[in-house]
């Protein structure tokens, strides 16, 4: 599944583009201009805001992760499609 398909699927599960009440307070993030420009171009290509693009990418990067009782990140084993 491509990153775009995953993002669309995740957005559908969350009820689409409706206003969300479970959002955190605004967060300031400093990043290189080149990275911001790249993310803005990707957001435009995916018909999303910069914030939505960043959230989709962060959520996709945490799929299969959980936190154990000691606070350590546990990643699900990756299965090869071969």
Residue pairs with C-beta under 8 A, 6 or more apart in sequence:
1 9
3 56
3 57
3 60
4 46
6 56
6 60
6 63
7 46
7 48
7 56
7 57
7 59
7 60
10 56
10 59
10 60
11 17
11 56
14 20
29 54
36 50
39 50
39 53
39 54
39 57
40 50
40 53
42 53
43 49
43 50
43 52
43 53
46 53
46 56
48 56
64 75
64 76
65 73
65 74
65 75
65 76
66 73
66 74
67 73
67 74
68 74
